[in-house]
Amino acid sequence: MARTGARLPSQRQLRVGETLRHTLAEIIERETFRDPDLLGITLTVTQVDSSPDLKHATVYVMRLGGGDMTTVLSGLGRVKSFLRRELGKRIRLRHVPELHFASDTTFDEAQHIDTLLHRPEVARDLKSANNISSEDETGSEDPVDGA
């Protein structure tokens, strides 16, 4: 039987990812980086996905207040050895995973969907669909008996 779709993460992967997320968020919040691309920027670590062997982790970050993430991601790439060293000091893992940083776009996608749902033509279609479903529930358009 062929597999379809991606494999779900194990409980260990989820637990390690969550521990890494909390620890990285704490490090990023408390440390002052000398990298010019990270000066004065507030970041949120939204999610960490670990590989099945726990040797690689993708860290999804988001800049508070929005803005361009390309310079922030390059700055995080330059300080990732420092972050790995700090992770090694704070959590007990056999191997501290190699960190890969990515921009979290889920909030942008959610905002785009919200904008689409508030467009006048979509609101009109939703209103007419609600009217049709409410008429079906009340039975006001049932056929006449005995016909």
N, CA and C of each residue as an Amber inpcrd file, in Angstrom:
protein
   441
   0.8470000  -1.1830000   0.0000000   0.0000000   0.0000000   0.0000000
   0.8850000   1.2370000   0.0000000   0.6790000   2.1290000  -0.9430000
   1.4890000   3.3420000  -1.0720000   1.0560000   4.3790000  -0.0550000
   2.0260000   5.1100000   0.4410000   1.7290000   6.1860000   1.3910000
   1.3210000   7.4320000   0.6330000   0.3490000   8.1070000   1.1690000
  -0.0500000   9.3860000   0.5980000   0.0810000  10.4450000   1.6680000
   0.5950000  11.6060000   1.2750000   0.7240000  12.7200000   2.2080000
   1.9730000  12.6080000   3.0660000   2.1610000  13.5780000   3.8960000
   3.3340000  13.6410000   4.7630000   3.0840000  12.8290000   6.0240000
   4.1500000  12.3510000   6.5790000   4.0680000  11.5830000   7.8140000
   3.8580000  12.5390000   8.9860000   2.9870000  12.1720000   9.8910000
   2.7300000  13.0120000  11.0600000   3.9020000  12.9300000  12.0240000
   4.1980000  14.0260000  12.7220000   5.3070000  14.0030000  13.6790000
   4.9700000  13.1390000  14.8880000   6.0050000  12.5190000  15.4460000
   5.8180000  11.6930000  16.6330000   5.6430000  12.5830000  17.8630000
   5.2380000  11.9590000  18.9610000   5.0920000  12.7100000  20.2120000
   6.4300000  13.2940000  20.6470000   7.5030000  12.5470000  20.4280000
   8.8310000  13.0410000  20.8040000   9.2090000  14.2600000  19.9740000
   8.9480000  14.2160000  18.6700000   9.2300000  15.3680000  17.8190000
   8.4480000  16.5910000  18.2760000   7.1870000  16.3930000  18.5980000
   6.3550000  17.5140000  19.0540000   6.8650000  18.0720000  20.3790000
   7.2280000  17.1790000  21.2950000   7.7080000  17.6110000  22.6110000
   9.0380000  18.3560000  22.4850000   9.9620000  17.8280000  21.6740000
  11.2560000  18.4910000  21.4750000  11.0490000  19.8340000  20.7760000
  10.1680000  19.8690000  19.7820000   9.8920000  21.1190000  19.0750000
   9.3440000  22.1880000  19.9990000   8.4480000  21.7880000  20.8880000
   7.8630000  22.7530000  21.8250000   8.9000000  23.2300000  22.8440000
   9.7620000  22.3290000  23.3030000  10.8290000  22.7180000  24.2250000
  11.7990000  23.6830000  23.5480000  12.1530000  23.3890000  22.2990000
  13.0330000  24.2840000  21.5520000  12.3800000  25.6510000  21.3480000
  11.0930000  25.6570000  21.0580000  10.3830000  26.9270000  20.8390000
  10.4230000  27.7990000  22.0910000  10.1060000  27.2060000  23.2350000
  10.1130000  27.9740000  24.4840000  11.5120000  28.4920000  24.8150000
  12.5010000  27.6360000  24.6570000  13.8660000  28.0260000  24.9980000
  14.3980000  29.0830000  24.0330000  14.1560000  28.9100000  22.7390000
  14.6010000  29.9160000  21.7650000  13.9010000  31.2530000  21.9860000
  12.6160000  31.2130000  22.2910000  11.8910000  32.4620000  22.5590000
  12.4950000  33.1880000  23.7520000  12.8580000  32.4330000  24.7720000
  13.4820000  33.0340000  25.9530000  14.8490000  33.6210000  25.6140000
  15.6510000  32.9020000  24.8510000  16.9870000  33.3850000  24.4750000
  16.8690000  34.6540000  23.6270000  16.0040000  34.6140000  22.6230000
  15.8590000  35.7690000  21.7270000  15.3150000  36.9770000  22.4740000
  14.4470000  36.7290000  23.4430000  13.8770000  37.8400000  24.2170000
  14.9210000  38.4960000  25.1140000  15.7950000  37.7050000  25.7070000
  16.7020000  38.2400000  26.7260000  18.0720000  38.6470000  26.2070000
  18.4870000  38.1080000  25.0930000  19.8280000  38.3970000  24.5860000
  19.8140000  39.6330000  23.6930000  20.9270000  40.3310000  23.6920000
  21.1290000  41.4440000  22.7810000  22.1480000  40.9940000  21.7540000
  21.7270000  40.9440000  20.5150000  22.6020000  40.4760000  19.4480000
  23.3810000  41.6450000  18.8670000  24.6200000  41.3840000  18.4830000
  25.4480000  42.4160000  17.8790000  25.2300000  42.5380000  16.3860000
  24.4570000  41.6360000  15.8310000  24.2120000  41.6600000  14.3850000
  23.3610000  42.8820000  14.0390000  23.7660000  43.6820000  13.0630000
  23.0090000  44.9000000  12.7350000  21.5960000  44.6270000  12.2190000
  21.3640000  43.4460000  11.6340000  20.0220000  43.1260000  11.1410000
  19.0620000  42.7360000  12.2500000  19.5730000  42.5050000  13.4550000
  18.7150000  42.0970000  14.5650000  18.5940000  43.1530000  15.6530000
  19.2670000  44.2860000  15.4840000  19.2140000  45.3410000  16.4970000
  17.8400000  46.0050000  16.5070000  17.2460000  46.0890000  17.6880000
  15.9800000  46.7890000  17.8550000  14.7730000  46.0730000  17.2560000
  14.8930000  44.7960000  16.9910000  13.7950000  44.0450000  16.3840000
  13.2430000  43.0620000  17.4040000  11.9320000  43.0220000  17.5150000
  11.2790000  42.0780000  18.4010000  10.7310000  40.9290000  17.5690000
  11.1300000  39.7150000  17.9340000  10.7280000  38.5230000  17.1940000
   9.8850000  37.6100000  18.0650000   9.0190000  36.8730000  17.4140000
   8.2280000  35.8420000  18.0650000   8.5440000  34.5150000  17.3990000
   8.8450000  33.5020000  18.1870000   9.0420000  32.1530000  17.6660000
   7.6790000  31.4800000  17.7250000   7.0830000  31.2420000  16.5570000
   5.7210000  30.7130000  16.5280000   5.6660000  29.2010000  16.5210000
   6.6650000  28.5470000  15.9250000   6.6290000  27.0940000  15.8370000
   8.0260000  26.5740000  15.5370000   8.3020000  25.3630000  16.0120000
   9.5500000  24.6800000  15.6780000   9.1890000  23.2640000  15.2530000
   9.5740000  22.9040000  14.0370000   9.3560000  21.5570000  13.5180000
  10.6780000  20.8110000  13.5330000  10.6930000  19.6620000  14.2090000
  11.8990000  18.8480000  14.2830000  11.8370000  17.7270000  13.2590000
  13.0000000  17.3620000  12.7410000  13.0740000  16.2240000  11.8310000
  12.8970000  14.9390000  12.6410000  12.5670000  13.8230000  11.9900000
  12.3730000  12.5720000  12.7350000  13.5990000  12.1310000  13.5380000
  14.8090000  12.4320000  13.0450000  16.0080000  12.0500000  13.7940000
  16.4380000  13.1260000  14.8010000  15.7000000  14.2250000  14.8800000
  15.9180000  15.3260000  15.8230000  17.2550000  16.0380000  15.6160000
  17.8440000  15.8940000  14.4350000  19.1200000  16.5660000  14.1650000
  18.9470000  17.8820000  13.4230000  17.7450000  18.1460000  12.9330000
  17.4480000  19.3950000  12.2400000  16.1330000  19.9420000  12.7800000
  16.0490000  21.2530000  12.8720000  14.8210000  21.8880000  13.3310000
  14.5810000  23.1430000  12.5040000  13.3680000  23.2870000  12.0140000
  12.9770000  24.4950000  11.3010000  12.2620000  25.4000000  12.2870000
  12.7920000  26.5960000  12.4650000  12.2560000  27.5520000  13.4290000
  11.4970000  28.6140000  12.6420000  10.1920000  28.7200000  12.9080000
   9.3570000  29.7140000  12.2460000   9.2680000  30.9430000  13.1420000
   9.6940000  32.0690000  12.5990000   9.7040000  33.3160000  13.3710000
   8.8630000  34.3650000  12.6650000   8.4310000  35.3180000  13.4580000
   7.6110000  36.4010000  12.9450000   8.0690000  37.6930000  13.6100000
   8.1670000  38.7170000  12.8290000   8.5780000  40.0260000  13.3340000
   7.3360000  40.7510000  13.8480000   7.3880000  41.2040000  15.0910000
   6.2560000  41.9500000  15.6320000   6.1580000  43.2870000  14.9390000
   4.9640000  43.6310000  14.5220000   4.7580000  44.8720000  13.8040000
   4.9280000  44.7140000  12.3090000   5.2290000  43.4960000  11.8660000
   5.3850000  43.2510000  10.4300000   6.7000000  43.7750000   9.9090000
   6.8290000  43.7730000   8.6210000   8.0460000  44.2580000   7.9930000
   8.7530000  43.1680000   7.2180000   9.8320000  43.5630000   6.5660000
  10.5920000  42.6550000   5.7250000  11.3620000  41.6530000   6.5830000
  11.2030000  40.3700000   6.2600000  11.8440000  39.3170000   7.0400000
  13.1540000  38.8290000   6.4320000  13.4920000  39.2550000   5.2240000
  14.6940000  38.7160000   4.5850000  15.9580000  39.0960000   5.3480000
  16.0520000  40.3360000   5.7970000  17.2460000  40.7360000   6.5480000
  17.2750000  40.0770000   7.9260000  16.0970000  39.9130000   8.5270000
  16.0240000  39.2670000   9.8400000  16.4570000  37.8060000   9.7300000
  16.0020000  37.1160000   8.6860000  16.3780000  35.7140000   8.5120000
  17.8710000  35.5650000   8.2520000  18.4460000  36.4950000   7.4980000
  19.8920000  36.4230000   7.2730000  20.6490000  36.7060000   8.5780000
  20.1470000  37.6210000   9.3860000  20.7640000  37.9000000  10.6880000
  20.6820000  36.7020000  11.6200000  19.5310000  36.0170000  11.6340000
  19.3880000  34.8140000  12.4550000  20.3170000  33.7070000  11.9560000
  20.4970000  33.6530000  10.6560000  21.4340000  32.6710000  10.1070000
  22.8570000  32.9070000  10.5850000  23.2200000  34.1500000  10.7910000
  24.5700000  34.4710000  11.2570000  24.7570000  34.1940000  12.7530000
  23.6740000  34.2380000  13.5410000  23.8110000  34.0140000  14.9890000
  23.3450000  32.6140000  15.4020000  23.0900000  31.7340000  14.4370000
  22.5500000  30.4240000  14.8000000  23.5430000  29.5700000  15.5800000
  24.8520000  29.7630000  15.3850000  25.8200000  28.9940000  16.1870000
  25.7360000  29.4190000  17.6550000  25.5540000  30.7040000  17.8990000
  25.3640000  31.1910000  19.2710000  24.0830000  30.6040000  19.8660000
  23.0100000  30.5860000  19.0800000  21.7450000  30.0500000  19.5630000
  21.8490000  28.5550000  19.8650000  22.5400000  27.8010000  19.0240000
  22.7370000  26.3690000  19.2780000  23.5370000  26.1490000  20.5570000
  24.5660000  26.9640000  20.7670000  25.3850000  26.8310000  21.9760000
  24.5340000  27.1080000  23.2180000  23.7050000  28.1430000  23.1540000
  22.8290000  28.4590000  24.2860000  21.7930000  27.3590000  24.5140000
  21.2680000  26.7950000  23.4340000  20.3280000  25.6770000  23.5810000
  21.0030000  24.4940000  24.2610000  22.2470000  24.2140000  23.8750000
  22.9950000  23.1210000  24.4870000  23.2170000  23.3110000  25.9770000
  23.3480000  24.5480000  26.4150000  23.5230000  24.8360000  27.8350000
  22.2120000  24.6860000  28.6110000  21.0810000  24.9470000  27.9530000
  19.8090000  25.0380000  28.6680000  18.9350000  23.7870000  28.5990000
  19.0860000  22.9760000  27.5820000  18.2490000  21.7710000  27.4850000
  19.1410000  20.5470000  27.2940000  18.6190000  19.3930000  27.7190000
  19.3780000  18.1580000  27.6040000  18.8740000  17.3650000  26.4170000
  19.6740000  17.3400000  25.3830000  19.4180000  16.5120000  24.2110000
  20.7350000  15.8520000  23.8220000  20.6490000  14.6870000  23.2220000
  21.8690000  14.0190000  22.7660000  22.5840000  14.8680000  21.7180000
  21.8080000  15.4130000  20.7800000  22.3490000  16.3000000  19.7450000
  21.5090000  17.5660000  19.7280000  22.1460000  18.7090000  19.7830000
  21.4210000  19.9600000  19.6020000  21.1730000  20.0910000  18.1000000
  19.9260000  20.2550000  17.7090000  19.6250000  20.2430000  16.2660000
  20.2170000  21.4360000  15.5200000  20.5050000  21.1970000  14.2540000
  20.9190000  22.2660000  13.3420000  19.6810000  23.1280000  13.0990000
  19.8110000  24.4240000  13.2770000  18.6610000  25.3220000  13.1730000
  18.5490000  25.8960000  11.7650000  17.3300000  25.8760000  11.2510000
  17.0000000  26.4920000   9.9710000  15.8600000  27.4640000  10.2450000
  16.0110000  28.7000000   9.8280000  15.0100000  29.7210000  10.1240000
  14.1450000  29.9930000   8.9000000  12.8490000  30.1930000   9.1570000
  11.8940000  30.4970000   8.0970000  10.8910000  31.5070000   8.6310000
  10.3570000  32.2880000   7.7230000   9.3550000  33.2810000   8.0860000
   8.0000000  32.5930000   8.2340000   7.2780000  32.9300000   9.2830000
   5.9430000  32.3710000   9.4980000   4.9350000  33.2380000   8.7570000
   4.2660000  32.6590000   7.7900000   3.3150000  33.4100000   6.9640000
   1.8670000  33.0740000   7.2800000   1.6060000  32.3120000   8.3260000
   0.2260000  31.9140000   8.6080000  -0.6550000  33.1090000   8.9520000
  -0.1110000  34.1000000   9.6420000  -0.9200000  35.2630000   9.9910000
  -1.2400000  36.1010000   8.7540000  -0.2920000  36.2010000   7.8370000
  -0.5480000  36.9120000   6.5810000  -1.6160000  36.2040000   5.7640000
  -1.5540000  34.8720000   5.7180000  -2.5580000  34.1030000   4.9840000
  -3.9410000  34.2460000   5.6250000  -3.9950000  34.2160000   6.9610000
  -5.2660000  34.3870000   7.6560000  -5.8540000  35.7700000   7.3980000
  -5.0060000  36.7840000   7.3750000  -5.4810000  38.1320000   7.0980000
  -5.9880000  38.2440000   5.6630000  -5.3150000  37.5820000   4.7320000
  -5.7570000  37.5900000   3.3350000  -7.1300000  36.9240000   3.1980000
  -7.3270000  35.8050000   3.8740000  -8.6210000  35.1170000   3.8270000
  -9.7000000  35.9820000   4.4630000  -9.3770000  36.6350000   5.5720000
 -10.3360000  37.5220000   6.2250000 -10.7260000  38.6760000   5.3060000
  -9.7470000  39.2360000   4.6050000 -10.0270000  40.3140000   3.6490000
 -10.9390000  39.8250000   2.5360000 -10.6770000  38.6300000   2.0380000
 -11.5260000  38.0640000   0.9860000 -12.9550000  37.8450000   1.4720000
 -13.0980000  37.3810000   2.6980000 -14.4390000  37.1130000   3.2310000
 -15.2420000  38.3900000   3.4680000 -14.5670000  39.5110000   3.6290000
 -15.2610000  40.7760000   3.8640000 -15.5080000  41.5780000   2.5850000
 -15.1750000  41.0140000   1.4320000 -15.4650000  41.6860000   0.1670000
 -16.9710000  41.6990000  -0.0470000 -17.5320000  42.7390000  -0.6670000
 -18.9870000  42.8590000  -0.8250000 -19.6230000  41.6890000  -1.5790000
 -18.9680000  41.2100000  -2.6400000 -19.5840000  40.1280000  -3.3990000
 -19.6050000  38.8210000  -2.6130000 -18.6060000  38.5810000  -1.7710000
 -18.5990000  37.3760000  -0.9400000 -19.6470000  37.5060000   0.1540000
 -19.7560000  38.6850000   0.7670000 -20.7730000  38.9040000   1.7920000
 -22.1700000  38.7060000   1.2100000 -22.3930000  39.1760000  -0.0160000
 -23.6830000  38.9890000  -0.6760000 -23.9670000  37.4980000  -0.8880000
 -22.9780000  36.7560000  -1.3550000 -23.1660000  35.3230000  -1.5820000
 -23.4010000  34.5740000  -0.2770000 -22.6870000  34.9640000   0.7710000
 -22.8910000  34.3150000   2.0650000 -24.2800000  34.6140000   2.6130000
 -24.7510000  35.8440000   2.4070000 -26.0750000  36.2200000   2.8860000
 -27.1500000  35.4160000   2.1590000 -27.0210000  35.2830000   0.8360000
 -28.0230000  34.5180000   0.0890000 -27.9550000  33.0430000   0.4520000
 -26.7720000  32.5160000   0.7160000 -26.6510000  31.1150000   1.1290000
 -27.2710000  30.9090000   2.5010000 -27.1220000  31.8740000   3.4160000
 -27.7430000  31.7660000   4.7360000 -29.2580000  31.8300000   4.6260000
 -29.7780000  32.6750000   3.7430000 -31.2230000  32.7600000   3.5620000
 -31.7840000  31.4530000   3.0300000 -31.1180000  30.8400000   2.0920000
 -31.5790000  29.5750000   1.5220000 -31.5500000  28.4840000   2.5810000
 -30.4760000  28.3980000   3.3710000 -30.3890000  27.3490000   4.3840000
 -31.3960000  27.5800000   5.5020000 -31.6950000  28.8310000   5.8510000
 -32.6830000  29.0760000   6.9020000 -34.0870000  28.7490000   6.4110000
 -34.3630000  28.9410000   5.1140000 -35.6620000  28.5680000   4.5660000
 -35.8180000  27.0580000   4.5490000 -34.7380000  26.3320000   4.2800000
 -34.7890000  24.8740000   4.2930000 -35.0540000  24.3600000   5.6960000
 -34.4740000  24.9830000   6.7070000 -34.6440000  24.5420000   8.0830000
 -36.0480000  24.8160000   8.5980000 -36.6590000  25.9400000   8.1900000
 -37.9900000  26.2660000   8.6820000 -39.0710000  25.5410000   7.9150000
 -38.7380000  25.0410000   6.7320000 -39.7180000  24.2950000   5.9550000
 -40.6750000  25.1930000   5.2240000 -40.3720000  26.4400000   4.9900000
 -41.2950000  27.3610000   4.3720000 -41.4580000  27.0970000   2.8740000
 -40.5360000  26.3800000   2.2690000 -40.6520000  26.1320000   0.8470000
 -40.9310000  24.6610000   0.5600000 -41.6120000  23.9510000   1.4950000
 -41.9630000  22.5620000   1.2710000 -43.0470000  22.4620000   0.2120000
 -43.0150000  21.4120000  -0.5840000 -44.0670000  21.2370000  -1.5780000
 -45.4320000  21.0290000  -0.9030000 -46.4590000  21.3810000  -1.5970000
 -47.8170000  21.2770000  -1.0810000 -48.2210000  19.8060000  -1.0630000
 -48.8160000  19.3630000   0.0840000 -49.2350000  17.9690000   0.2020000
 -50.4530000  17.6950000  -0.6630000 -50.5800000  16.4910000  -1.1640000
 -51.7450000  16.0740000  -1.9190000 -51.6880000  16.4720000  -3.3710000
 -50.5840000  16.9440000  -3.8820000 -50.5110000  17.3490000  -5.2790000
 -50.1850000  16.1920000  -6.1690000
